Amino acid sequence: MSLPRKLKMEDPQEISSTGGCESDIVTEKYVVDSKECASHVQLACSAQFCAFPLDGNQLCLWGCRGPSHQLLILQGHLQSITAIAFGNQETPSLICSASQDFVMMWNLEECREKIIQGMLPRGTVMSTLLGKVLCLRFSPDDHVIAVGSGNTVFTLDVKGHSVLIELKGHQGSVTAVEFCPWQAHMLISLSEDQSFKVWDHFTGSLIFSSSILTAYPLLSLLIDEESKQLVTGCADGQLWVFSLIEGHHYRRVARVDLRKKSETFITRRVKSGVHGLPVDQWTCSAGASDLDMGTQPEASRPVLSLSPCHLLHRLSSGSRGLSSENTRCLWVGSPTELCIFNLANCEVEAVLRFKDFRSLSVQVAGSCAVTSETINRKAYCLLTSMFENKIAVLEISPAVLWRSQQCLGPGEALSVLASSCVLPTSPLYFGTVKVKRTKPATQKQPVVQRVTEDRPVVFHTKVRSSGYALAPHLTMFSPKTNIKNDGRRSLKCKNSSKREEYPLENSLPSRLSKQVAMAQEPAAVSCIQFSGNGQWLACGLANHLSLVLDASLSGTPAAFSGHDGAVSSICWSHDGRWLLSAARDWTLRVWSVRRKEIMLLLGREALPQPVQVAQFYYMDTFILLSSGPELWLLKYHLDTCKDELKRYKLKSSYKLIYRASLSNTADVTSLSAVNDFYSYIVLTAGRDRTLEIFDFNAGCSAAVVAEAHSRPVHQICQNTLVLNLSRTDLLEGCAARVSPSVRLSGSVCSQCAPPAVQPLGSSFTTQPSQAYNLFLTAAIGDGVGLWDLRTLSRCERRFQGHPNRCYPCGVALSPCGQFMACGAEDRHAYLYELGSSTFYQRLAGHTDTITTVAFNPAAPQLVTATLDGKLQLFLPE
């Protein structure tokens, strides 16, 4: 078939640059000159063809497969084509086109046969005079076609060639329609009235109508079947993600500003040094025009199209960064760029700017459509020019685009579980205990005779002793030594000390069991933490008190008073004997839990600024705290002398071992470190919205993550539950991987774990070693982020389905490592599965904003604290 004269077909344009990287990323395959501008037309791409209007009323199909890229031109419309859509079934291969005069359907197999026979292919008229059609969509089985014309959605019967039903209710023009893949009766439509509606197109009834989402029209729509989420694109460049899970009532999961996300993505690349060219020579898409963003006026980036991207499924096996099986990516098309958007973490993975490739024929797009080819691992992008009559087809390599723009992570993979011994230059080296060497047996020891003297028991030396210091003259109780011990008693005692395993099945606490007020007058609960054995709960209040109560929230709590400000941080020691509290009165206190007395006090004279966060560290060897922009590592000694006459004098002491500041000298807003086993890694967050990881073995900063959240992080939550290691792992790692579940012996390197310290730890649950590299960060207005210490260049997942706009709400990881709990401002606590961005369950029964949450490490219990000073205990159903 010869091509018409008006169709100009150019040779593939291999884009070249000074960096020589564009030809591997994008290739302009064909450029079409049309008589009419085709901007604002719904284009269509499938695995075999890219379809676009030619000269207004002709339907042109460009073949994606094969070296020849055959063209197929279909004629039949009298007026300009405004919308095109492909069918979902492979056979028969259908395509539908619409204009103001006709809605026509074409069978591509029949069209090819007629062309071979020398006949003119003709389409089937489905309907006439429906008005200006802006959108088309086939049902999953290709039996129904949804047509958006004006403010009405028409459903057409493919076999009957008739209108089935009319769906009316929008106040503006319908811009996009989509069928739900797993619910055949459900149809979703977008409109310029800034809302979306869910219809039952079988009965013609309205299921759900959203409120006005934004001040701009909604333009694009995508339903992700795997995550059961609805993604909509706005004219102001925002993405709205909603949950389609039954019972969630179309609740919003996330809202993303693509302009800000692109700026954050570029900022991380600049700081990590991804580009290899000087700043004035950036023409590669990996770094072109990045520094001009601050001087250019802000412009909206309408979301023209949304389509699936199969990038992660191809890179999951060989890429260290993209390893999540449940992660999905989208192609997001806008007038000036095409980006890969990660639906799991709501981050931009890669950006392809049209202006960075100056040889492209279309620099500003009016319409866009993208399809991903699974055979040759390419993506085809169909663009129509906004101001010209050009139409271009681009071939893109998503893998090369992604690799060229990934931020450089830390030089060596970081891990919470250490793989080397403590260095002699490490600040932690001072925390080891040296074994006292005894003299050989052959060497004579000096003989010392101990003589019992008759000493007075009163203070006056002239008063004669009453004789209480003398040895007793008769034995009142003598132990029975002739009883044979068969070992049963010791075995029974040993078994009684074992703890039950944490139930991993049906262990999600979701039933409200008890609610307790912590004070007579409302006082916010700022922090809570369970003890290591799960038997006690400590909480810090805004009324200057620290309370310790039973894990079941029963009985009278023990009060620890002494602070003059709201308690901001509270922490148990690993052995459960000590309690650490920091308050806004510029003091830090260590308490004896049994005696309810203060053991160590740090005040204004020792601290340059108030303590934001403090905790025990390195198996209770140190105290780690943040004061302003600095981290302090304190070695301490607690005097346990029971001299009743001198108990008012504190003989406990401390010493500053190490001090470190954040790279940008910003104040520390949160920190976290593992205390249940020996680890060198300390996580910090700064007020400049960065995350910084310190390696205390090396005594330096190991990695910095810029723009971790849109606001400063107020909490970092680690997976700190202990793990079980084998004896082989312990010896091979020189005890650097030591955990509390393994008892140490003298054969272990003394610089890795002090032989004097023999932690027993917890055996409630066991998790894979990789799970301990996961941690959560929470920020007001930006939800919760899930991070992997090994891949710090990107957030693994975002949880934004809970409202948190004004007050910092806490987060916690479940002992099984499968769920995350967080507070919210709608008087509900939220439970998430770590593998899904949509919340799993909402927990009701609260009377105010949930400030903090905590899981019991020994039993399936969840405790939440509210702003009005109440604790709620949740148990399994």
C-alpha positions, 0 to 999 in steps of 0.5 A: 500500500503506497503512502499518501503524499501528505504523509511525511515519514522521516527516518529514525532520528538517533539523538546524539549529544556531547555525553553520547547517552541519548541514543540509548535512552530515546529514539524518534522513530517517525514524524508525521506532518498533518494538515490539522493540529491533533492536540487535545485528542485522546490518542491510543497505543497498544502492544501492536499499534500506535493510533492517531488522527491524520489530517483530522478525519483519517485514522492512522495506525503505526505498527510497533512490531517488526522492522518495517513498522507498517502503516495502516490508514482507515477512512470513514469519518467526515469530521475531525477525530477527537478520541481513539481507543483499542480493545482489550482482547487480542482476538478480535483486535478492535479499535474505536474512533469517535468524532462529532458525526460518528462513533465507529469500530474497526476490526483490524484483522478484517481491515488487513484482509480487505487491503490485501484483496485491494478493497477499501476497509470500512468500519462499523458505525456504533452511534451517530450525533452524540456530540463532541466525544472526549474519551472512549474506553472498551470494557475488559471483555470488549462487549461494551464501549463507554463514550464520554460526550459533554457531561454524559457517559454513554454505554454502547453495545458492541454486538447490537450497535446501539446505546445501552444506557446514559449516565448523567450527573456530572456538571462538566464535560467528561474527560476520562472513563474506565471500567473496573477490571475485577468488577464488571458492573463498575464504571468510573468517570472523570469530569471537568467539574473536579470530581469523579463518579462511580457508576453501575452501568448495568443498572444505570445507578450512581454508586459513589460521587466524590467531593470537589478534589481541586480547583482544576479539571481532572484529565486522566484516569488509571485503575491498577488491578494489583493494588486495587487503586484508582489514580487520577491526574489533574490539570495542575499536575497533581496525582490523586490516589484512591482505594477501591478495596471494598469497605474503604469507601473510596478513601484517598490514599495519597496526593502527589504534587508532581512538580515538587516531586520532580524538584526533589528528585533533581535535588537528590541527583545533584547532591549525589553527583549523578551527572558526569558533565560540567554544569554548563554542558548538561544536555543529557536527560540525566542532568540538563537544565536542573539548576535553572529550576529556581529561576524559571517561573512556576508553571502547571504540568497537566497530567495528559496520560497515565499508563502502566510501566513494567520497569520494576518487573524487569529490574527486580532480579538484578537491581539492588534498588528496585527489589519490591515485588509489590511495587508498581510504576506508571508512565505519567505524560505531561506537555514538557516531560515524561516521567516514571512514577513509583506508585508504592513510594509516591516518588519519581524514579526517572524523568525524560524532558523533551527539551533536553533532547533538542533533536526531537520534533515535538518539544511541547506536547498537546496529547500523549499516549504510552505503551510498554512492550514486554518483548523487546523491553521498549516503550513507545510514546505517541506525541502530538504537538501543542502548537504545530501539526506534527505527530511523533513516535518515540522509542524509549528504553526505560531500563537505560533511562532509569539507570542513568538517573539513579542517585548514588547510594552509600559506597558500601551497603550499610546494615544494622547487623555489623560484620566487623569487630569494633575498631580501636579508634571507634567511640564504642571501643571505650565501652568494652569490658576487659577481662581481668587476667589471673596469675598462673597457678605456679606463682605463689600468692600472698596469704592474707589472714582475715581476723574477725574483731569485736567492733561496736555497733554504735557510733561511740567508740567507748561503748562496749559491743553488744555481741551481735558481731560475734559468730553464732554459738549454735546453728538454727537452720542447717541445710539438708545435704543428704537428699538426692537430686535427680535433676527434675527440680532444676529442669522444671525451673528451667522450663518455667523461665522459657517464654512463649513464642509470639503468635504470628497468625491471627495476632493482629490486635484490633478489638478495643479492650480497655481505655484508661485516663492517665491523669485527673485533668487532661494531659497529653501523652507524648511518648510510650514504650513497652519494657523488653519483657512486655510486662510493663508500659512506661509513658511520658505526660505533658504534666511533667510526670513519667508513669509505669503501669502494668501492660494490661493497663490495670492497677495503680501506676508508679509515678516518677516526678521531678521534671519541670516540663513536658516529658518528650522522650522515655526509654527502658534499659535492656535489662528493665532496671532503669528508665530514661526520661528527657523533658523540655525543662532542659534535663535528662534523668535516669530512674531506678524502676524498683526503687522509684528514685533518680540515679543520674541527672543531667541539667542545664550546666551539662547540656547546651540545648534541650534534649530532643530524644534520648535512649540507651544504646549498645546494650545499655553501655551508653546513653545516646542523646540529641542536643540541638544539632549534635549527637552525644554519646555518654558513658555512664555509671549508676551507683547502686549503693544502699547507704540510707544515710547518704542516699541523697547524694548521687554518686552516679557519674557520666562521661562524654565519649563522642560528639557528632554534628549533622552535616548541615548543622541543622537541629536533630528532630529524631534519632534511633539506634538498636539497643537490643543487640550490638549495632554500630548504626545510628539514624538521625533526622534533621530540621532541614528534612534530611536523614543522616546515618552515622557509623559509630564504629568508624566514627563518621557520617555514612550517608545523607538522604536529602529531601526525605520528606516535605517536612521535618521528620518527627519520628524514626522507628526501627525494627529493634526486636532481637533476632536469633543467631546461630553459634556459627554466625556468632563466631564467623562475625567475631561477635560483631553480629551478637544479639541478645538471644545468644549467650556469649562466652570467653571464646568470643572476641572481647572487643566485639562483645564484653564477656562480662555482659551475657545477654539472654534477650528475647525469644518471642519472635524471629525475623530474617536478618534483612528485616532489621534494615527496614525503618520508618520515618514520619512527618507532618503532612507527608505520611510515613515512609518505609526505608531500607538501609541498604538502598537509601537513594529512594524510599521503598513505600509511602503510607499516606492514607491517614490524616496527619496535617497539624500534630505529630503522630507516632508510628510503630512496627509490629513484632511479626514485622508484617504490619505498621500502626500509626496515629491520626487526627480523625480519632482513629489508629491505622494499621498498614501491611508493609507490602501495601500503601492502602491501610489494612484496618482502622481502629475506632474508640478514641476521643482525641488525636492519637499522639503515639502507638506501641506494640507489646513485644511479647504478646499481640497487644497494641496501646495507643495514646491520645492528646487528652491523656488516655491510653487504649488497649487493643487485643486480637479478635 
